[in-house]
Amino acid sequence: MSFDEQRQEIVKLRLENARQALADAAVLLARSSLRAAVNRCYYAMFYATAALALQGNKTFRKHSGLIAYFHAEFVKPGRLSRDLGRILQKGFDNRSEADYQDVVRFTPADIENALQEAQRFVREIELYLAAGDGEMGNKP
């Protein structure tokens, strides 16, 4: 298997991980496990963003680096909407709060909204990659 074929397989796996994280978030929300649902919403977006980065031959060791890359390469030049950048950053902030703060006050409605935003984010990344625009050399 060539390097490009291996890369494409990993991109597909990352997108599948994103879809699985969304499904997990929905189950956790239904069980009122709000902190865990927040975590899964963010990780769905993280996996989709990591797939997008890998399509462009980029990998990152830190979440902050991946998020900065997404903003610099996709949001700022208008390849993807500013709203997606806001959703990703909000998801990261919520996940950090849920994972590291002792007292957090997420409501089921907050998490339902976060799940809808994460679903939209993953869907738009999948559509972008499917359209063939994920290659870094295809900048508009």
Secondary structure, DSSP 4 states (H G I P E B T S, - for coil): --HHHHHHHHHHHHHHHHHHHHHHHHHHHHTT-HHHHHHHHHHHHHHHHHHHHHHTT---SSHHHHHHHHIIIIITTTSS-HHHHHHHHHHHHHHHHHHH-S-----HHHHHHHHHHHHHHHHHHHHHHHTTTTSGGG--
